Amino acid sequence: DAGVTQSPTHLIKTRGQHVTLRCSPISGHKSVSWYQQVLGQGPQFIFQYYEKEERGRGNFPDRFSARQFPNYSSELNVNALLLGDSALYLCASSSYRAMNTEAFFGQGTRLTVV
Amino acid sequence: DQQVKQNSPSLSVQEGRISILNCDYTNSMFDYFLWYKKYPAEGPTFLISISSIKDKNEDGRFTVFLNKSAKHLSLHIVPSQPGDSAVYFCAASAIIQGAQKLVFGQGTRLTINP
């Protein structure tokens, strides 16, 4: 069975540009969450989607947005990129709304803003 | 406000000995605690979790202990193996500002020496 897949694995963008990151959860998982991990820190929660609805967002500016599609895949969009947006973006899926027992992470997308 | 803290950025242990990784938290609303292992260029891999109503959970070489009164948990790895060398993240789960999310510590880099 395929795990959580994210694309692309790496990309480089210029300040002010827009980026779209994609995530396919494990088959049967309806909850997808996005996390940002900057170097030397733990992942920080950005969004959670469950059954195609946003269930919550973390302390990130409105430049960050996301959506979940009918097949439960998800996109994370970031507008007006800043140098500080350079990070590893992780997608996690779980079979329940609550991520209590375990959440499975993809390999991440490494975004570099120059 | 760092609600989950891993105060040791690194730990070095001899192969075959016990590795003990520590984590402290401040929010009493956390209902589950999870440990993840992360290799470079990969997403975090789930290791083990524990409910806030338990004080111990064991899975093979991995045991997690929870001390609610001290708001402290630890991960024990016995015996330690070279393949255990990675960054370990402690995470806590709760509904915060309407979202079911994981709050991560900063991570501890574990190195197992042969």
Interface residues (C-beta under 8 A of the other chain):
Chain A: V4 Q6 S33 Y35 G40 Q41 G42 P43 Q44 F45 Q48 R55 G56 R57 G58 L90 A92 R97 A98 M99 N100 T101 E102 A103 F104 F105 G106 Q107 G108
Chain B: V4 Q6 D31 Y32 L34 Y36 A41 E42 G43 P44 T45 F46 S49 S51 F89 A91 S93 I96 Q97 G98 A99 Q100 K101 L102 V103 F104 G105 Q106 G107
